Amino acid sequence: MKINLLKKSFLFLTTSLIYADTVSLVLENDVIVWQDHHYTNGMYFTWMSDNNTTFPDLLSFIDLKQKNVAFSISHAIFTPENKNISTRDLNDLPYAGYVALNFLAYKSSANFFHEAGINIGMVGPFAQADTLQKNFHSVFGFNEPNGWDNQLDDEFIYGISYNAGYKTDPIKIQDLSLDLTTNIKADLGNFYTGTLVGTSLRLSSIAMRSFITAGNFIGANETSVLNYEPTKSFNWALSLGIHYNRFNTYYLIDKAIEEGYYLDELDYIIGQKFALDLYYNALKVSFYLKSVDIQTKSIPSSSNEKIGGVSIVWKWD
């Protein structure tokens, strides 16, 4: 029943592309930073509507004029560091696949935005993460991971989120433009419950209307597509973002502990993101690196994870 609901939801999202206004495709992989473990691959597709006052006002308590809705599909792969063994490594993260569908509503202005979201998905074999990773490793000549038979079982996941942010007016620096976006986000669900506070500084060749938000280390960061506008010629932007993410629950680790893994619960992470954005007409291509320092709760220890990504955004006429 739940799996059928997910399939129907994915089909609805796919067919909605016929009427797409702005679309974004994000590909992330840790091979870019010469790693291959834990959060190792992510793919995120986002559809964002244009401003449309005929939409039902899902955030009627917010007194902002612009209304948008968005849908996104998220897919992520998680593995332990040692993929040569076929048995469970109880001292490391288990194999897991994650797929989710997100529905979002926005109210915004030039400086403020509010985002409310609901998500449903699956963790487990339903995500086909094992097939995807094995094929990727085969194509590029990497060793095949041997432990996917031990991945976490199928589990239906769900959650809600709320995200709010503020962007400064652009500051002229000779022929360049500088702006700052700060946001705070809260998530409640059986996959992840926690809060995030972030800020991002952007230097660009022209003033940008879009919000340059600090998203979670794992996820689509749909807000970055809000208010995206084509440029009339080649333009660029450099941005640096930092965020603090406090965890209450995190399914992958909490479930692993329940199944006998010798792991510690997540406490918080501090993350950074550096990005180069290139614009030409309706197209935007971004290259970026993300890094997080991870702190656990009971054991005073920390670790660092990195991943690189490419994002493509297209604005339809």
Residue pairs with C-beta under 8 A, 6 or more apart in sequence:
2 122
2 156
3 122
3 126
5 120
6 99
6 101
6 120
6 121
6 122
6 126
9 101
9 120
10 73
10 101
13 47
13 71
13 73
13 101
16 47
16 71
17 23
17 47
20 47
20 316
21 47
21 48
21 49
21 50
21 315
21 316
22 47
22 48
22 49
22 50
22 225
22 228
22 313
22 314
22 315
22 316
23 45
23 46
23 47
23 48
23 313
23 314
23 316
24 44
24 45
24 46
24 48
24 220
24 222
24 224
24 225
24 311
24 312
24 313
24 314
25 43
25 44
25 45
25 311
25 312
26 42
26 43
26 44
26 45
26 46
26 220
26 221
26 309
26 310
26 311
26 312
27 42
27 43
27 309
27 310
27 311
28 41
28 42
28 43
28 44
28 290
28 307
28 308
28 309
29 40
29 41
29 42
29 307
29 308
29 309
30 36
30 37
30 38
30 39
30 40
30 41
30 305
30 306
30 307
30 308
31 140
32 289
32 307
32 308
32 309
33 289
33 306
33 307
33 308
35 305
35 306
35 307
36 79
36 81
36 83
36 142
37 79
37 80
37 81
37 83
37 92
37 93
38 78
38 79
38 80
38 81
38 93
38 305
39 76
39 77
39 78
39 217
39 218
39 305
39 307
40 77
40 78
40 79
40 133
40 307
41 76
41 77
41 132
41 133
41 136
42 74
42 75
42 76
42 77
42 218
42 307
42 309
43 74
43 75
43 76
44 72
44 73
44 74
44 75
44 219
44 220
44 221
45 72
45 73
45 220
46 70
46 71
46 72
46 220
46 222
46 225
47 70
47 71
47 72
48 68
48 69
48 70
48 222
48 225
48 226
48 228
49 55
49 68
49 69
49 70
50 68
51 66
51 67
51 68
52 67
52 68
53 65
53 67
55 67
55 68
55 69
57 67
57 107
58 69
58 105
58 116
59 67
59 105
59 106
59 107
59 114
59 116
62 107
62 114
64 107
64 108
64 109
64 112
64 113
64 114
65 109
66 106
66 107
66 108
66 109
67 105
67 106
67 107
68 105
68 106
68 108
68 226
69 103
69 104
69 105
69 106
70 102
70 103
70 104
70 106
70 222
70 225
70 226
71 101
71 102
71 103
71 104
72 101
72 102
72 104
72 220
72 222
73 99
73 100
73 101
73 102
74 98
74 99
74 100
74 101
74 102
74 121
74 219
74 220
75 97
75 98
75 99
75 127
75 129
75 132
76 97
76 98
76 99
76 129
76 218
77 96
77 97
77 98
77 129
77 132
77 133
78 93
78 94
78 95
78 96
78 97
78 98
78 129
78 252
79 93
79 95
79 133
79 145
79 147
80 89
80 92
80 93
80 94
80 95
80 147
81 89
81 92
82 89
82 92
83 143
83 145
83 146
83 147
84 143
84 146
85 146
85 147
86 146
86 147
86 149
86 150
87 147
87 150
88 94
88 147
88 150
88 261
89 147
90 260
90 261
90 262
91 261
91 262
91 263
92 261
92 263
93 252
93 253
93 256
93 261
93 263
94 150
94 151
94 152
94 252
94 256
94 259
94 261
95 129
95 130
95 145
95 147
95 148
95 150
95 151
95 152
96 123
96 124
96 129
96 151
96 152
96 252
97 123
97 124
97 125
97 126
97 127
97 128
97 129
97 130
97 132
97 151
98 121
98 122
98 123
98 127
98 129
98 157
98 191
98 252
99 121
99 122
99 126
99 127
100 119
100 120
100 121
100 122
100 157
100 191
101 119
101 120
101 121
102 117
102 118
102 119
102 220
102 222
103 117
103 118
103 119
104 115
104 116
104 117
104 222
105 115
105 116
105 117
106 113
106 114
106 115
106 223
106 226
107 113
107 114
108 114
108 226
108 227
110 167
110 169
110 209
111 166
111 167
111 168
111 169
112 164
112 165
112 166
112 167
113 163
113 164
113 165
113 167
113 211
113 223
113 226
114 162
114 163
114 164
115 161
115 162
115 163
115 164
115 222
115 223
115 226
116 160
116 161
116 162
116 163
117 160
117 161
117 162
117 163
117 222
118 158
118 159
118 160
118 161
119 157
119 158
119 159
119 160
119 161
119 189
120 156
120 157
120 158
121 156
121 157
121 158
121 191
122 154
122 155
122 156
122 157
123 152
123 154
123 155
123 157
123 191
123 251
123 252
123 255
124 151
124 152
124 153
124 154
124 155
125 151
125 153
125 154
126 154
129 148
129 151
130 145
130 148
130 151
133 145
133 148
134 144
134 145
134 148
136 142
137 143
137 144
137 145
138 144
152 252
152 255
152 256
152 259
155 190
155 251
155 255
157 189
157 190
157 191
157 251
158 189
158 190
158 191
159 187
159 188
159 189
159 190
159 191
159 192
159 193
160 187
160 188
160 189
161 185
161 186
161 187
161 188
161 189
162 185
162 186
163 183
163 184
163 185
163 186
163 213
163 223
164 183
164 184
164 185
165 181
165 182
165 183
165 184
165 211
165 213
165 223
166 181
166 182
166 183
167 179
167 180
167 181
167 211
167 212
168 179
168 180
168 181
169 179
170 177
170 178
170 179
170 207
170 208
171 177
171 178
171 179
172 178
173 203
175 205
176 203
176 204
176 205
177 203
177 204
177 205
177 206
177 207
177 208
178 201
178 202
178 203
178 204
179 201
179 202
179 204
179 207
179 208
179 212
180 199
180 200
180 201
180 202
181 199
181 200
181 202
181 211
181 212
181 213
181 214
182 197
182 198
182 199
182 200
183 196
183 197
183 198
183 199
183 211
183 213
183 214
183 223
184 195
184 196
184 197
184 198
185 195
185 196
185 197
185 198
185 216
186 194
186 195
186 196
187 193
187 194
187 195
187 196
190 249
190 251
191 250
191 251
192 247
192 249
192 250
192 251
193 247
193 248
193 249
194 245
194 246
194 247
194 248
194 249
194 250
195 245
195 246
196 214
196 216
196 243
196 244
196 245
196 246
197 243
197 244
198 213
198 214
198 215
198 241
198 242
198 243
198 244
198 271
199 214
199 241
199 242
199 243
200 212
200 213
200 214
200 239
200 240
200 241
200 242
200 273
201 212
201 239
201 240
201 241
202 208
202 212
202 237
202 238
202 239
203 237
203 238
203 239
204 235
204 236
204 237
204 238
204 277
205 235
205 236
205 237
206 231
206 235
208 229
208 237
209 227
209 228
209 229
210 224
210 225
210 226
210 227
210 228
210 229
211 223
211 224
211 226
211 227
212 224
212 237
212 239
212 241
213 221
213 223
213 224
213 241
214 241
214 242
214 243
214 271
214 273
215 221
215 223
215 224
215 243
216 243
216 245
217 245
217 269
217 271
217 290
217 292
217 305
217 307
225 313
228 284
228 313
228 315
229 315
230 279
230 281
230 282
230 283
230 315
231 279
231 280
231 281
232 281
233 280
234 278
234 279
234 280
235 278
235 279
235 280
236 276
236 277
236 278
236 279
237 275
237 276
237 277
237 279
238 274
238 275
238 276
238 277
239 273
239 274
239 275
239 277
240 272
240 273
240 274
240 275
241 272
241 273
241 274
241 275
242 270
242 271
242 272
242 273
243 270
243 271
244 268
244 269
244 270
245 268
245 269
245 270
245 271
245 292
246 267
246 268
247 265
247 266
247 267
247 268
247 269
250 265
250 266
253 263
253 264
253 265
253 266
254 265
256 263
257 263
257 265
264 296
264 297
264 298
264 299
264 301
265 296
265 297
265 298
266 294
266 295
266 296
266 297
267 295
267 296
267 297
268 295
269 292
269 293
269 294
269 295
270 292
270 293
270 295
271 290
271 291
271 292
271 293
272 290
272 291
272 292
273 288
273 289
273 290
273 291
274 288
274 289
275 286
275 287
275 288
275 289
276 286
276 287
276 288
277 284
277 285
277 286
278 284
278 285
278 286
282 314
282 315
282 316
282 317
283 312
283 313
283 314
284 311
284 312
284 313
284 314
285 310
285 311
285 312
285 313
286 309
286 310
286 311
286 312
286 313
287 308
287 309
287 310
288 308
288 309
288 310
288 311
289 306
289 307
289 308
289 309
290 306
290 307
290 308
290 309
291 304
291 305
291 306
292 304
292 305
292 306
293 302
293 303
293 304
294 302
294 303
294 304
294 305
295 301
295 302
296 302
